[in-house]
Amino acid sequence: MTSETILVTGANGQIGSELVLALRKNYGEDNVIASDIRENDTDSRFEILDITDGNKLHEIIQKNKVTQIYHLAALLSGTSEKNPALAWKINMEGLFNVLENTVQHNISKVFFPSSIAVFGPNSPKINTPQFCNTDPTSIYGISKLAGEGWARYYNLKKNTDIRSVRYPGLISYKTKAGGGTTDYAVDIYFEAKENKKYTCFLEENTYLPMMYMPDAIRGTIDLMEASKNTLTVKDSYNLSAMSFSPKEVCASIQKIIPDFSIDYQPDFRQAIANSWPQSIDASVASADWNWKPQFDLDKMTEDMLKNIVIENV
Ligand SMILES: NC(=O)c1ccc[n+]([C@@H]2O[C@H](COP(=O)([O-])OP(=O)(O)OC[C@H]3O[C@@H](n4cnc5c(N)ncnc54)[C@H](O)[C@@H]3O)[C@@H](O)[C@H]2O)c1
């Protein structure tokens, strides 16, 4: 049996709620501690943790002899843009607390999710490479880029093993999205199933990089389990699966629900989307730790529409 004890922060969210299940399957129920600022009554291995509280983090690590951390707690792009000061506090102070505790407690590995939001108007938009200009214009992207810098700094100067991917927009049927610019690609399926129509907050031809959650969870765990000496990127790996527009998701849904319809009312998130890449080059992740997605748009649409149950809505 594993000797690892894993702490997941922000575990009640879209990624955490699925990642915790996958980690428990691999490492054992008792060896994965979920934590979040919000209570979770249904999980017996759960700790309330506001990640800006470094002392509480220290106590939880010490009490449970934590050996690895998956640090998911953050404010997402839409929510961050509405409250930049709070976003900076949670995304930066939270990460800093994790990094300091990592050094203090000799934590063997940390996962920190970055985002395609680190790219900006002067990054190449198509097949955005691993290494290129990063000039984010959203407060969320600024915080993630700073986080990547902190990860690189700790890895180089403090001998830590912090691993990271730049997730694209993530789509899942189990939990609703948490305030990001790619949320439309989750909501559209729920609305298709319930009401057969959807009003989209992005324009019809807005292409963004996206990924189905099973690919994201598998990629995350694969990266964390990869041999350290194969990993050449010290900050954050580009990760990609597919790229599509709202119009294309609509067409994909109509193959299964022919009378589904969509209309468009772009809001402030259009400007955020316009500053992001349309597709991502993940060839370095593929070369270093064999990253390969399994879901394309139609395969994901089929799975989403099969699995969404209206009680979840
Ligand atoms: N979902 C995506 O499409 C996506 C894409 C790129 C990167 N990411 C990153 O992945 C991570 C998880 O994203 P998600 O989609 O699950 O987000 P989410 O919003 O669904 O979940 C985040 C969780 O963090 C918790 N949280 C908020 N403030 C906290 C605090 N002060 N202390 C502790 N917990 C706090 C929330 O209660 C929530 O459960 C984030 O770091 C996010 O930036 C997500």
The ligand as an SDF file (V2000), in Angstrom:
LIG
                    3D

 44 48  0  0  0  0  0  0  0  0999 V2000
  -11.9880   24.5990  -14.5290 N   0  0  0  0  0  0  0  0  0  0  0  0
  -11.2020   25.1070  -15.4790 C   0  0  0  0  0  0  0  0  0  0  0  0
  -11.6090   25.2050  -16.6410 O   0  0  0  0  0  0  0  0  0  0  0  0
   -9.7850   25.5380  -15.1360 C   0  0  0  0  0  0  0  0  0  0  0  0
   -8.9290   25.9190  -16.1830 C   0  0  0  0  0  0  0  0  0  0  0  0
   -7.6290   26.3480  -15.8720 C   0  0  0  0  0  0  0  0  0  0  0  0
   -7.1930   26.3100  -14.5510 C   0  0  0  0  0  0  0  0  0  0  0  0
   -8.0400   25.9240  -13.5560 N   0  0  0  0  0  0  0  0  0  0  0  0
   -7.5210   25.9600  -12.1750 C   0  0  0  0  0  0  0  0  0  0  0  0
   -7.7960   24.7330  -11.5120 O   0  0  0  0  0  0  0  0  0  0  0  0
   -8.0830   24.9790  -10.1210 C   0  0  0  0  0  0  0  0  0  0  0  0
   -9.4310   24.3990   -9.7540 C   0  0  0  0  0  0  0  0  0  0  0  0
  -10.4050   24.9450  -10.6240 O   0  0  0  0  0  0  0  0  0  0  0  0
  -11.9520   24.5410  -10.5400 P   0  0  0  0  0  0  0  0  0  0  0  0
  -12.4950   24.6710  -11.9090 O   0  0  0  0  0  0  0  0  0  0  0  0
  -12.1400   23.2810   -9.8010 O   0  0  0  0  0  0  0  0  0  0  0  0
  -12.4830   25.7890   -9.7060 O   0  0  0  0  0  0  0  0  0  0  0  0
  -13.7990   25.9110   -8.7900 P   0  0  0  0  0  0  0  0  0  0  0  0
  -14.1310   27.3560   -8.6930 O   0  0  0  0  0  0  0  0  0  0  0  0
  -14.8490   24.9580   -9.2770 O   0  0  0  0  0  0  0  0  0  0  0  0
  -13.2590   25.3800   -7.4060 O   0  0  0  0  0  0  0  0  0  0  0  0
  -12.3590   26.1170   -6.6090 C   0  0  0  0  0  0  0  0  0  0  0  0
  -12.5860   25.7140   -5.1690 C   0  0  0  0  0  0  0  0  0  0  0  0
  -11.7380   26.5400   -4.3650 O   0  0  0  0  0  0  0  0  0  0  0  0
  -12.4670   26.8610   -3.1900 C   0  0  0  0  0  0  0  0  0  0  0  0
  -11.9210   28.0840   -2.5970 N   0  0  0  0  0  0  0  0  0  0  0  0
  -12.1430   29.3720   -2.9510 C   0  0  0  0  0  0  0  0  0  0  0  0
  -11.4830   30.2000   -2.1240 N   0  0  0  0  0  0  0  0  0  0  0  0
  -10.8230   29.4140   -1.2460 C   0  0  0  0  0  0  0  0  0  0  0  0
   -9.9630   29.6820   -0.1550 C   0  0  0  0  0  0  0  0  0  0  0  0
   -9.6720   30.9370    0.2340 N   0  0  0  0  0  0  0  0  0  0  0  0
   -9.4470   28.6390    0.5430 N   0  0  0  0  0  0  0  0  0  0  0  0
   -9.7520   27.3500    0.1770 C   0  0  0  0  0  0  0  0  0  0  0  0
  -10.5900   27.0400   -0.8320 N   0  0  0  0  0  0  0  0  0  0  0  0
  -11.0990   28.0690   -1.5440 C   0  0  0  0  0  0  0  0  0  0  0  0
  -13.8980   27.0410   -3.6370 C   0  0  0  0  0  0  0  0  0  0  0  0
  -14.7940   26.8900   -2.5530 O   0  0  0  0  0  0  0  0  0  0  0  0
  -14.0250   25.9490   -4.7020 C   0  0  0  0  0  0  0  0  0  0  0  0
  -14.5600   24.7560   -4.1620 O   0  0  0  0  0  0  0  0  0  0  0  0
   -7.9850   26.4960   -9.9450 C   0  0  0  0  0  0  0  0  0  0  0  0
   -6.6980   26.8150   -9.4690 O   0  0  0  0  0  0  0  0  0  0  0  0
   -8.1770   27.0400  -11.3350 C   0  0  0  0  0  0  0  0  0  0  0  0
   -7.5530   28.2770  -11.4950 O   0  0  0  0  0  0  0  0  0  0  0  0
   -9.3140   25.5440  -13.8150 C   0  0  0  0  0  0  0  0  0  0  0  0
  1  2  1  0
  2  3  2  0
  2  4  1  0
  4  5  1  0
  4 44  2  0
  5  6  2  0
  6  7  1  0
  7  8  2  0
  8  9  1  0
  8 44  1  0
  9 10  1  0
  9 42  1  0
 10 11  1  0
 11 12  1  0
 11 40  1  0
 12 13  1  0
 13 14  1  0
 14 15  2  0
 14 16  1  0
 14 17  1  0
 17 18  1  0
 18 19  2  0
 18 20  1  0
 18 21  1  0
 21 22  1  0
 22 23  1  0
 23 24  1  0
 23 38  1  0
 24 25  1  0
 25 26  1  0
 25 36  1  0
 26 27  1  0
 26 35  1  0
 27 28  2  0
 28 29  1  0
 29 30  1  0
 29 35  2  0
 30 31  1  0
 30 32  2  0
 32 33  1  0
 33 34  2  0
 34 35  1  0
 36 37  1  0
 36 38  1  0
 38 39  1  0
 40 41  1  0
 40 42  1  0
 42 43  1  0
M  CHG  2   8   1  16  -1
M  END
$$$$
